[in-house]
Amino acid sequence: MRISDVATGMQDTSRSRASSSDAVLELFQREPSSRLTFQQIAERLKGTHPDLSGAVEQLVEKGQLWPAGGKKYALPSELGISGGTIVKRADGSGFVKTDGERIEIDPRNAAGSLDGDSVMVRKLEQIPGEDRYRGKVEVILKRHRQGISGVARKKGKGWVIDPVNPVLPRNVPLRIDSAKDISQGRLVFAKLDYSGRKLEADLKKDLGSPASPGSLIDSVVLDNGIPDKFHESTLIRAEELASQPWSMEGREDFRDLPTITIDPVDARDFDDAVSIVIKDDIRILYVHIADVAHYVTPGSQLDNEAQRRGTSVYLPDRVLPMLPQVLSNGACSLKPDEERPARTVVMKFDSSGERQDFTIVPSVIRSTRRMTYEEALEYLEDKGSDSELQQLFNSMGALSADLDRIRDGRGALDLGSREYRTVFGEDGWPDGFKAVPSDRAHRLIENFMVEANRAVADHCMWSGLPVLFRVHDDPVSISEERLARQFDKLDISLPGGKIHSPAVLKKILDSLRDSPLHDLVIEYILRSMQKAVYLPSNTGHFGLALRSYLHFTSPIRHYPDLIVHQVLAMLERGEIPAQDSDLAGLAEVCNANEDNAESAEREAEELMALLFLSRNIGKVFNGVVTGIKSFGVFVRLEGVPVEGLAHRSDIIRAGIPFTESGGPYHEGSLLRIEVLSVDTMERKLSLKPVRE
């Protein structure tokens, strides 16, 4: 038998098992309360389903079916069991968010799970007086971490590793190959071994000093399993593609249009550019997006690599791109005075800013100017030095203002930017933080990209194209109740205790625009809402108040955007895109990659904030109280993206009376706060209020 025959047979078995799994799952979904033995499942299906036993076993392994006792199976939800990702705390406890509920997990009921693991959890009893439940991890479906970074420490005759991430267990036995040399207190990376009864790790790499900013960010990259290098063959293929000439055939020629890019000052991957033309009372907006699909075709080596990574990751001192730099910063980047293949959304707006028509076309462009947000803002404030460019910005600014008004009219949420950029000193140490502004220049690009995404989403919906939509579901009632209680503590009223539309929240935020409570209220709102995700089906976007939405404008950086471009490119070639049977699975992968990237970005930012504060012991900052406990208050510093604890003993020592309920403080209280101590490895920031 040939190897190809064996491979074909394995594929056939896999397909038949998938078909049988679908049939079994559909059976239980039709009869959700059923508890069936394997024999009863076979009898109910009454058809030829090869490897039915394997299909049932596979469904159990995935947590889609569950043993119900007496050799019977049932849907997990019917047994009070659901799946989710566990979020751990430093004390070993944690919680699982599932079906809009938050299930608290005691350390004794965690079943050896680590932060980020996919688990099946059984809901036990409701916590008295709260909307949370206690639960128990039944099984770990998938391990999130393959390794951990931490400080190597000698213990007895052996070694242990204490992870940088404090929610991971300490004192993990560290096995060191005799060929490797390691020193006490070094920051290292080790591969986790889950095979034994006790968690162990094998030393893989010495990262350097735990006091080094670069080494700490290295640890975050490795901890989160983010690829930081491309395989040599991938780089060679990218070089080949980047050097190949491309044809203008079939492309609209927009090279003579005045076209600009607007990006951060340190940006290198310019994947969007804009032009505007006024004809009578019609404003024609051109949003040009790099034609990455020309280089990265479905199923190719580069496509597989982009899918594996899912997104570019932006860390304080580096960018880990989704595509090799010869493409992301080179052939695909819409650099000034260089011709580039693009895909352009041409949108016509009337004098009031309402979209009248749009088309999506393959194009060729030549950017005439690369601008920073700061430069663009000068022109939007009518302070530009180039008269032609000033006229262009006057037109774009007027359209953006109309889009603002329309967006406000439909009640879309504007949560602004909560991003910070780390500013490094000459010694490579974090020297401060710069908040990313929500000014008119940022708003203009955001408005134009939203309109392009919205137009492409409408087109894909009408055409039934196999793409991933960006879906943001309505808040669930239990989250609305929690938000109403939080607002009540701040003397903010949530009408009827319900979020009837995003306009309700927008009105509250508008009233707090200049208040120090604004950021805290945004955080409460974000916690109350469901996370926007990628799905193959479109159910609308609550936050933007849109019926359909997807991501199209960043194909250099995000794989879901690239999928849209690949599908549109197939249509342009006269091909009919096949309906991907596993588009839902691809959505799960994209969502997981996005979550992982965001987690790494937050973790790296927090570490840089703690390093910054470790050189600012005794300095006083403005702060806002974000939480009250009997042992103290949690405070977020102004201008530094980190939260710390003012312990009750330090509050009392400062001459301020402190009660069990937090008096004199409440959530949202503003105070002056002194940095007492910082433990970067423990992620602990100790604060003391300054009495004024």
C-alpha positions in Angstrom: 0.0 0.0 0.0 1.3 3.5 -0.9 1.7 6.2 1.7 -0.8 8.3 -0.3 -3.4 5.5 0.1 -2.9 5.5 3.8 -3.2 9.3 4.0 -6.4 9.1 1.9 -7.8 6.5 4.2 -7.1 8.6 7.3 -8.8 11.6 5.7 -11.8 9.5 4.8 -12.0 8.2 8.4 -11.7 11.8 9.7 -14.5 13.0 7.4 -16.8 10.2 8.3 -16.2 10.7 12.0 -17.0 14.4 11.6 -20.2 13.5 9.7 -21.2 11.1 12.5 -20.4 13.7 15.2 -22.6 16.2 13.5 -25.5 13.6 13.3 -25.1 12.7 17.0 -25.0 16.4 18.1 -28.1 17.2 15.9 -29.9 14.3 17.6 -29.3 15.7 21.1 -30.1 19.3 20.0 -33.5 18.1 18.7 -34.1 16.3 22.0 -32.1 18.4 24.5 -33.3 16.6 27.6 -32.5 13.2 26.3 -30.2 10.8 28.2 -29.2 8.0 25.8 -26.9 5.0 25.8 -24.7 4.4 22.8 -27.1 1.7 21.6 -30.0 4.1 21.8 -28.0 6.7 19.9 -27.3 4.2 17.1 -31.0 3.2 17.0 -32.3 6.8 16.8 -30.0 7.7 14.0 -31.1 4.7 11.8 -28.5 5.2 9.2 -25.0 4.3 8.1 -22.7 6.2 10.4 -19.2 4.7 10.4 -17.1 4.9 13.5 -20.1 6.1 15.6 -18.3 5.1 18.8 -15.3 7.3 17.8 -17.7 10.2 17.1 -19.3 9.9 20.5 -15.9 9.7 22.2 -14.7 12.8 20.2 -17.8 14.8 21.3 -17.1 13.9 24.9 -13.4 14.9 24.5 -14.5 18.3 23.1 -17.1 18.8 25.9 -20.0 18.8 23.6 -21.5 15.6 25.1 -21.2 14.4 28.6 -21.5 11.0 30.5 -24.8 11.1 32.5 -24.4 7.9 34.5 -25.7 4.4 33.7 -23.6 4.4 30.4 -25.8 7.2 29.1 -24.9 10.5 27.5 -26.5 13.9 27.6 -25.8 17.5 26.6 -23.5 19.1 29.3 -26.0 22.0 29.8 -28.7 19.6 30.9 -26.3 18.4 33.7 -25.4 21.8 34.9 -22.0 21.6 33.2 -20.6 24.1 30.8 -17.3 24.9 29.1 -15.1 28.0 29.4 -11.7 29.4 30.1 -10.5 29.6 33.7 -9.0 32.8 34.9 -6.8 32.2 38.0 -5.8 34.4 40.9 -2.6 34.4 42.8 -4.2 32.5 45.8 -5.1 29.6 43.5 -8.8 30.5 43.2 -10.3 31.6 39.9 -13.5 31.9 37.9 -14.9 30.7 34.6 -17.2 32.9 32.5 -19.7 30.9 30.7 -23.2 31.6 29.2 -23.2 35.1 30.7 -22.6 33.7 34.2 -19.5 33.9 36.4 -18.6 30.7 38.2 -16.2 31.0 41.1 -13.7 28.2 41.6 -12.1 27.4 44.9 -8.5 26.2 44.8 -9.6 22.8 46.0 -12.0 22.5 43.1 -9.6 23.6 40.3 -8.5 20.1 39.4 -5.0 21.2 38.7 -6.0 23.7 36.0 -3.8 26.6 35.2 -4.7 30.1 34.1 -6.1 30.1 30.5 -6.9 26.4 30.4 -10.1 25.3 28.6 -12.2 23.5 31.2 -15.6 21.9 31.8 -17.1 23.3 35.0 -20.1 22.1 37.1 -22.2 24.8 38.6 -22.8 24.2 42.3 -24.6 26.7 44.5 -25.3 30.4 44.2 -23.2 32.6 46.4 -25.6 34.2 48.9 -26.5 37.8 48.1 -24.5 37.8 44.8 -25.2 37.0 41.1 -22.2 34.6 41.1 -22.1 30.8 41.6 -19.6 28.4 43.0 -18.4 25.6 40.8 -16.0 22.7 40.3 -13.7 22.0 37.4 -14.7 18.5 36.1 -12.1 18.1 33.4 -9.4 20.1 31.6 -10.1 20.0 27.9 -7.0 21.8 26.7 -3.9 23.2 28.3 -3.2 26.8 27.4 0.4 26.9 28.3 3.3 24.9 26.9 5.9 26.6 29.1 6.5 29.2 31.8 9.0 31.9 32.4 10.3 32.6 35.9 13.2 33.0 38.2 15.3 29.9 38.8 16.0 29.2 42.4 18.0 26.5 44.2 16.0 24.4 46.6 17.7 21.6 48.5 19.6 19.5 46.0 17.5 20.6 43.1 16.0 23.6 41.4 12.6 25.2 41.2 11.1 28.0 39.0 9.0 30.8 40.4 6.9 32.1 37.5 6.9 35.8 36.5 3.1 35.5 36.3 1.9 35.5 39.9 -1.3 33.5 39.0 0.8 30.5 38.1 2.0 28.1 40.9 5.3 28.7 42.5 8.0 26.2 43.4 7.6 24.2 40.2 10.4 21.5 40.1 12.9 22.5 37.4 14.8 19.8 35.6 18.2 21.0 34.3 20.2 19.1 31.7 23.7 18.5 32.7 24.9 20.4 29.6 23.1 23.5 30.6 24.6 26.0 33.1 22.3 28.2 35.2 22.8 30.7 38.0 20.6 31.4 41.0 18.1 34.2 40.3 18.3 34.2 36.6 15.1 34.6 34.5 14.6 31.4 32.5 12.0 29.7 30.3 11.0 26.1 30.9 8.8 23.7 29.1 5.9 22.3 31.2 5.5 18.6 31.7 1.9 17.6 32.6 2.4 13.9 32.3 3.1 13.1 36.0 1.0 13.5 39.1 2.9 16.7 39.9 3.6 19.6 37.5 7.3 19.8 36.5 9.3 21.8 34.0 12.4 21.3 31.8 14.8 24.2 31.4 15.0 25.5 27.8 16.4 29.0 27.8 18.2 31.6 30.0 16.5 34.9 29.3 18.8 37.1 31.4 18.2 39.4 34.4 14.7 39.6 35.9 15.4 43.4 36.2 15.8 43.8 32.5 12.8 45.3 30.6 13.7 43.4 27.5 14.1 40.1 29.3 10.7 40.6 31.0 9.0 41.2 27.7 10.8 38.1 26.3 9.2 36.1 29.1 5.7 37.4 28.2 6.2 36.4 24.6 7.3 32.9 25.6 4.7 32.5 28.3 1.9 33.2 25.9 3.3 31.0 23.2 3.6 33.8 20.6 5.9 33.0 17.7 8.7 35.6 17.5 10.5 34.2 14.5 9.6 32.9 11.0 10.9 29.7 9.6 13.6 30.2 7.1 11.5 28.7 4.3 8.7 31.2 5.0 11.1 34.1 4.9 12.5 32.9 1.6 9.1 32.5 0.1 8.1 36.0 1.3 11.2 37.4 -0.4 10.3 35.7 -3.6 6.8 37.0 -3.6 7.8 40.5 -2.7 10.2 40.7 -5.6 7.8 39.5 -8.2 6.2 42.1 -10.5 2.4 42.5 -10.3 0.0 43.4 -13.1 -2.3 46.4 -13.4 -4.7 44.4 -15.5 -8.2 44.5 -14.1 -7.3 47.2 -11.6 -8.8 50.7 -11.3 -6.1 53.3 -11.7 -6.2 55.7 -8.8 -2.6 56.9 -9.0 -3.5 60.4 -9.8 -5.7 60.9 -6.8 -4.3 62.9 -3.9 -3.8 60.1 -1.4 -2.5 60.1 2.1 -1.7 57.7 5.0 -2.2 58.8 8.6 -0.4 56.6 11.2 1.6 56.8 14.5 5.0 58.4 14.1 6.8 55.0 14.6 4.5 53.0 12.2 6.1 51.0 9.5 3.2 48.9 8.1 0.9 51.3 6.3 -2.1 49.2 5.3 -4.7 51.9 4.7 -4.7 55.2 2.8 -7.5 57.7 2.0 -8.6 60.1 -0.8 -11.6 62.4 -1.2 -13.1 64.1 -4.2 -16.0 66.5 -4.2 -18.4 66.4 -7.2 -21.3 68.8 -7.0 -23.0 67.9 -3.7 -21.6 64.4 -3.6 -18.5 63.6 -1.5 -16.6 60.5 -2.8 -14.4 58.9 -0.2 -11.8 56.4 -1.3 -10.5 54.0 1.4 -7.6 52.1 -0.1 -6.4 49.0 1.7 -3.2 47.0 0.8 -4.0 44.0 -1.4 -2.3 41.5 0.8 -4.3 38.7 -0.8 -2.3 39.2 -4.0 0.7 37.9 -2.1 -0.9 35.6 0.5 -3.3 33.2 -1.3 -5.6 30.7 0.5 -3.8 27.5 1.5 -0.3 28.7 0.7 2.7 28.5 3.1 2.3 32.2 4.0 -1.4 31.8 4.5 -0.9 28.9 6.9 1.6 30.9 8.9 -0.7 34.0 9.0 -3.6 31.8 10.2 -1.4 30.2 12.9 -0.4 33.6 14.2 -3.8 35.3 13.7 -2.6 38.8 14.5 0.3 41.1 14.8 1.2 41.6 18.5 2.2 45.1 19.7 4.4 45.1 22.8 6.1 48.1 24.4 9.5 47.6 22.8 8.7 45.5 19.7 6.1 44.4 17.1 5.7 40.7 16.4 4.2 40.8 12.9 1.7 38.4 11.4 3.6 38.4 8.1 7.3 38.7 7.4 8.6 42.2 7.3 9.5 42.1 3.7 5.8 42.0 3.1 4.3 43.8 6.1 6.8 46.7 6.1 7.7 46.3 2.4 5.8 45.1 -0.6 2.3 45.4 1.1 3.0 48.7 2.9 1.4 51.8 1.2 4.6 53.8 1.2 4.6 57.3 -0.3 5.6 57.8 -3.9 5.5 54.0 -4.6 2.9 52.2 -6.7 1.0 49.5 -4.8 -1.8 47.0 -5.5 -4.8 47.8 -3.3 -8.4 47.1 -2.9 -10.5 50.3 -2.7 -13.9 50.9 -1.2 -15.4 53.9 -3.1 -18.2 55.4 -1.1 -20.5 58.3 -2.1 -22.0 60.5 0.6 -24.5 63.3 0.2 -24.2 66.7 1.8 -25.5 65.5 5.1 -23.1 62.6 5.4 -25.5 59.8 4.5 -24.0 57.0 2.3 -25.7 56.8 -1.1 -23.7 54.2 -2.9 -20.5 52.2 -2.7 -18.3 49.9 -4.8 -15.4 47.6 -4.0 -12.7 47.4 -6.7 -9.2 46.1 -7.1 -6.9 49.1 -7.7 -3.5 50.6 -8.0 -2.6 53.6 -5.9 0.4 55.9 -5.2 0.4 57.5 -1.8 1.4 61.2 -2.1 2.1 61.9 1.5 2.9 59.9 4.7 1.5 61.8 7.7 1.5 61.3 11.4 -1.5 61.9 13.5 0.1 65.0 15.0 0.6 66.5 11.5 -2.9 65.6 10.5 -4.3 67.3 13.6 -2.5 70.5 12.6 -4.3 70.5 9.3 -7.7 69.6 10.9 -7.2 72.6 13.2 -6.6 74.8 10.0 -2.9 75.3 10.9 -1.4 73.6 7.8 1.4 75.1 5.7 0.5 73.4 2.4 -2.6 75.0 0.8 -3.6 72.0 -1.3 -3.2 69.6 1.6 -5.2 72.0 3.8 -8.1 71.9 1.3 -8.0 68.1 1.3 -8.2 68.0 5.1 -11.0 70.6 5.1 -13.1 68.2 3.0 -12.1 65.1 5.0 -12.7 66.9 8.3 -16.2 68.1 7.2 -17.2 64.5 6.2 -15.8 63.1 9.4 -17.8 65.6 11.5 -21.0 64.5 9.6 -20.1 60.8 10.3 -19.7 61.7 14.0 -23.1 63.3 14.0 -24.7 60.3 12.3 -22.9 57.9 14.6 -24.1 59.8 17.7 -27.6 59.9 16.2 -27.8 56.1 16.0 -26.5 55.8 19.6 -23.2 54.1 19.0 -20.9 53.9 22.0 -17.7 56.0 22.0 -15.4 54.5 24.6 -12.4 56.4 23.4 -8.9 55.1 23.5 -7.5 53.5 26.7 -4.1 52.7 25.1 -0.8 53.8 26.5 2.6 53.9 24.7 5.6 53.2 26.9 8.3 55.8 26.6 11.8 54.4 27.1 14.8 56.3 28.4 18.3 56.2 27.0 19.2 53.3 29.3 16.3 51.2 27.9 14.3 51.6 31.1 10.6 52.7 31.0 10.6 56.5 31.6 6.9 57.2 31.4 3.7 56.6 29.5 1.9 58.5 26.8 -1.8 58.0 26.4 -3.0 57.5 22.9 -5.3 60.5 22.3 -8.9 60.4 20.9 -8.4 63.6 18.9 -9.9 64.7 15.6 -7.2 63.0 13.6 -7.6 59.6 15.2 -11.3 60.0 15.0 -11.2 60.8 11.3 -9.3 57.6 10.4 -11.6 55.6 12.8 -14.7 57.0 11.1 -13.4 56.3 7.6 -12.3 52.7 8.4 -15.7 52.0 10.1 -17.5 53.1 7.0 -15.3 50.9 4.8 -15.8 47.9 7.1 -19.5 48.5 7.2 -19.8 48.8 3.4 -17.8 45.5 2.9 -19.9 43.8 5.6 -23.1 44.8 3.8 -21.7 43.5 0.5 -20.7 40.2 2.1 -24.1 39.8 3.8 -26.0 40.5 0.6 -23.8 38.1 -1.4 -23.7 35.3 1.2 -19.9 35.2 1.2 -18.0 32.9 3.5 -16.2 35.5 5.7 -15.9 36.2 9.4 -18.2 39.0 10.8 -17.3 41.0 13.8 -20.2 40.4 16.2 -21.0 42.2 19.4 -24.1 40.8 21.2 -26.4 42.7 23.5 -25.5 42.6 27.3 -27.1 39.8 29.3 -29.5 40.7 32.1 -27.2 39.5 34.9 -24.5 41.9 33.7 -27.0 44.8 33.5 -27.9 44.2 37.1 -24.3 44.3 38.2 -23.7 47.5 36.2 -26.7 49.1 37.8 -25.4 48.4 41.3 -21.9 49.8 40.4 -23.5 52.9 38.9 -25.6 53.3 42.0 -22.4 53.5 44.2 -21.3 56.4 42.0 -24.8 58.1 42.1 -25.3 57.4 38.4 -28.8 56.2 37.4 -29.2 53.4 34.8 -32.9 53.9 33.6 -34.9 50.9 34.5 -31.7 49.0 35.5 -31.5 48.0 31.8 -29.2 48.8 28.8 -32.0 49.2 26.3 -29.6 50.4 23.7 -26.0 51.7 23.5 -27.5 55.2 23.4 -28.3 54.8 27.1 -24.7 54.3 28.0 -23.5 57.0 25.6 -25.7 59.6 27.3 -24.1 58.6 30.7 -20.6 58.8 29.3 -21.3 62.2 27.6 -22.3 63.6 31.0 -19.0 62.4 32.5 -16.8 63.6 29.6 -14.6 65.9 31.8 -15.0 63.9 35.0 -12.2 61.9 36.7 -14.8 59.1 36.9 -15.0 58.8 33.1 -12.3 56.0 32.8 -13.8 54.1 35.7 -17.3 54.1 34.2 -15.9 53.0 30.9 -14.2 50.0 32.7 -17.6 49.1 34.4 -19.3 49.3 31.0 -16.7 47.1 29.3 -17.0 44.5 32.1 -20.8 44.5 31.7 -20.8 44.0 27.9 -20.0 40.8 26.1 -16.8 40.7 24.1 -16.9 41.4 20.4 -15.9 38.2 18.6 -15.5 36.8 15.1 -18.3 34.6 13.8 -19.3 33.1 10.4 -22.9 34.4 11.0 -23.8 38.0 11.3 -26.0 39.1 14.3 -25.0 42.8 14.4 -22.7 44.9 16.5 -24.3 46.3 19.7 -21.5 48.9 20.5 -21.5 50.4 17.0 -25.3 50.1 16.7 -24.9 48.5 13.3 -26.8 45.6 11.7 -23.7 44.2 10.1 -20.0 44.7 10.6 -16.7 43.0 9.9 -13.0 43.8 9.8 -11.5 44.5 6.3 -9.1 47.4 6.8 -6.1 45.7 8.4 -5.1 42.6 6.3 -1.4 43.1 7.1 -2.1 42.8 10.8 -5.2 40.6 11.3 -6.1 37.3 9.7 -9.9 37.8 9.6 -9.3 40.9 7.5 -7.1 38.9 5.2 -9.9 36.3 4.8 -12.2 39.0 3.4 -9.6 40.1 0.9 -9.0 36.6 -0.2 -12.7 36.0 -0.8 -13.1 39.3 -2.7 -10.0 38.4 -4.8 -11.6 35.1 -5.8 -14.7 36.9 -7.0 -12.7 39.4 -9.0 -11.0 36.5 -10.8 -14.5 35.1 -11.6 -14.2 32.2 -9.1 -17.0 31.2 -6.7 -15.7 31.0 -3.1 -16.4 27.7 -1.6 -18.4 27.7 1.7 -15.8 26.6 4.3 -17.3 23.9 6.4 -15.0 24.7 9.3 -15.4 28.5 9.2 -16.8 28.3 12.8 -13.6 26.5 13.9 -11.5 29.2 12.1 -13.4 31.8 14.0 -12.6 30.1 17.3 -8.9 30.1 16.4 -9.0 33.8 15.4 -10.8 34.7 18.7 -8.3 32.7 20.8 -5.3 34.3 19.0 -6.8 37.8 19.6 -7.4 37.1 23.3 -3.9 35.7 23.7 -2.3 38.8 22.0 -4.4 41.2 24.1 -3.4 39.3 27.3 0.3 39.5 26.3 0.0 43.2 25.5 -1.6 44.0 28.9 0.9 41.9 30.8 3.9 43.5 29.2 2.4 47.0 29.8 1.8 46.2 33.4 5.4 45.0 33.9 6.8 48.2 32.3 4.5 50.2 34.6 5.8 48.4 37.7 9.5 48.8 36.6 8.8 52.6 36.1 7.3 52.9 39.5 10.2 50.9 41.1 12.4 54.0 40.3 9.7 56.3 41.7 9.3 55.1 45.3 7.9 58.0 47.4 6.5 59.9 44.4 2.9 61.1 44.7 0.3 60.5 42.0 -3.3 61.3 41.4 -5.5 58.2 41.7 -9.1 56.9 41.7 -10.4 54.1 43.9 -11.5 51.1 41.8 -12.4 48.7 44.6 -13.1 48.4 48.3 -12.2 45.5 50.6 -12.0 45.1 54.3 -8.2 45.0 54.1 -7.8 48.2 52.0 -8.7 49.9 48.8 -7.5 49.3 45.2 -6.4 52.5 43.4 -5.6 53.1 39.7 -2.9 55.7 39.1 -3.5 58.6 36.7 -1.1 58.4 33.7 0.3 55.0 34.6 -1.5 51.9 33.4 -1.4 49.9 36.6 -3.5 49.4 39.8 -2.2 49.0 43.3 -3.4 48.4 46.9 -3.5 50.9 49.8 -3.6 48.5 52.8 -5.8 49.5 55.7 -2.8 49.7 58.1 -1.1 52.2 55.8 -4.4 54.2 55.4 -4.7 54.4 59.2 -1.0 55.2 59.6 -1.6 58.1 57.3 -4.1 59.4 59.9 -7.2 58.5 57.9 -9.9 56.6 59.6 -10.8 53.4 57.7 -14.0 51.3 58.3 -14.9 47.8 57.1 -17.0 49.4 54.3 -14.1 51.5 53.1 -14.9 54.8 54.7 -14.1 57.5 54.0 -13.6 56.0 50.5 -16.0 54.6 47.9 -15.5 53.4 44.4 -14.7 56.5 42.3 -13.1 58.5 45.1 -10.3 60.7 44.0 -7.2 60.9 46.1 -3.5 61.7 46.1 -1.5 58.5 46.5 2.2 57.8 47.4 4.2 54.8 46.0 5.4 52.8 49.0 6.9 49.7 47.4 7.0 47.7 44.2 7.5 43.9 43.7 7.7 43.4 39.9 7.9 39.6 40.1 4.9 39.4 42.4 3.1 42.1 40.5 2.5 44.0 43.7 2.2 47.7 44.1 1.8 49.1 47.6 0.4 52.6 48.0 -0.4 55.0 50.8 -2.9 57.9 50.6 -1.6 61.4 51.2 -3.7 63.3 53.7 -4.5 66.8 52.4 
